Amino acid sequence: MAIRSAEAVWEGDLRGGKGTMRFGGGAFEGQYSFSSRFEEGAGTNPEELIAAAEAGCFSMALSGALGRNETPPTRVETTAKVHLEPAEVGFHIPRIELFTTATVPGIDDAEFQRIAHDVKQTCPVSKVLAAAEITLEATLQS
């Protein structure tokens, strides 16, 4: 199966240093810093990349599950919010919130909710992130 990679380089101390992250496939390269991670500074951070991975995986997995249900979606849009919080030592990610909206002809809300919540448990990235509480708010658009 596929093996994916990314690279990160950090130069300097924690507060004054700076770094870059790059996807192995070349689709993204960006800067990160203490400020972009723990404050509101310019650049990206590891938590945004985790959020992108979770949102992307969930959207694709939901589309697949809906297709297997013979109710393929015309659109699935997901936002993931990764919460980085202080811990006893360092920081941790206690929860991830998923907000998804899908346009799915031929399905009722109860069936859509069942499928969406099943996918939250089975998407590969969700499985990796299971140490965090993952919540889901799923909206079916008509």
N, C-alpha and C positions, 0 to 999 in steps of 0.2 A: 504494500500500500504506500501511500504518499508519506513523505517526510518533509516537513516544512521547517524553515529556519528564519531567524532574525538575528541581527547583531546590535550590540550596544557598546559604546565607548564612553567612559567617564574620565575627565581630566580635572584634577584638583581636589580640594577638600569638599565636604558635603555641602556647606552653605555657599561657598564662593566658587565652586567648580561648575562645570558645564559638560553636557554630553550630547551625543547624537545616537539615534536609533534608526535602523534601516531594515526593511523587510528583505528577506532573501531573494524574492522574485523581482525586486526593484520598484514595486508600485508605490512605496512610501519611504521617505527619508526625512527625519525631522529632529529638531533640537529639543533638549529638555534640560531642566535646571531645578534647583531646590525651589525656586519661586514658581515654576510651572507645575510642580508636583504638590507642594504644600500650601501655596498661596494662590494668587490669581495671575501669575506672570505669563508672558508669552511663551509659546512652545507647547509640546505635548507632554505626556507622562505615561508610565506603565499602566495606570488604571484606565486611561482612555483607550489604550490598545486592548485591554481586557474587555472593556465595554463593547468595542467594535467587534471583537471576536465572538462574544456572546450574542450580540444583536444579529450578526450575520449568520451564525450557526442556527440560532433559533428560527429566524425567518425562513431559511432554506429547509430546515427540518419540518417546520409547520407546513410549508408548501408541499413537501413530499408526503406527509401524513394525510393532508387533505386530498391530495391526488389519489392515494391508495384508498381513500374513503369514497372515491368517485365523485368528489365535489372539489375539483381543482380551483384554487384561488386565481383571481385576476391580479391581485396585488396584496402583498404583506409588507407592512412597515413596522419596524421594531426599534424602540429606543431602550438602551440599557443604561442604568445609573449605578455605578460602582462606588460604594461608600468606603473611603479610606479614613480610619479613625485611630486615635492614639490607643495604645495597649499598655499593659503593665511594663512591657519592655518593647520599645519601638512602636510600630504601627501594625494594624491588621485590617482586613476587609471582612467585616461582619455580615454585610448583606449586599445583594444586587437586586435592583428593581427592574423588571421588564415591563414595558408598556407596548403592546402590539395592537395594531388596527389592521383588519383584513377585509377585503371584498371577496366574498365567496358565494357565488350563485348556488341556489339549491340546497342550502343547509340552514337549519334552525339554530338559534343561539345556544340551546342546551348541548347539542351535539358539537358545535364549534368550541364551546368552553371545555367539554370533556377532552376533545382532541388536543386543544392548546395546552391544557394542564398535563396531559400525558407527555407531550413533546417536551415540556419544561423539565421533566424527569429523565428523558432519554436522549436529548441532543448531546453529542459528544463533548462540547465545550461545557455545558451545564454539569455533566458528570465530573469533569476535571475540577470545576469550581464548587463542588458540593460542600466543601468546608464552610462556605458562606450560605446564609439563608437566601434563597432565590424566591422572590415573589413575582407574581404575574397579574397584570391587569389587561385582559383581552377584550377588545371591542370588535364586534361584527358590524361592518357597514353593509347597508343594502344597496 
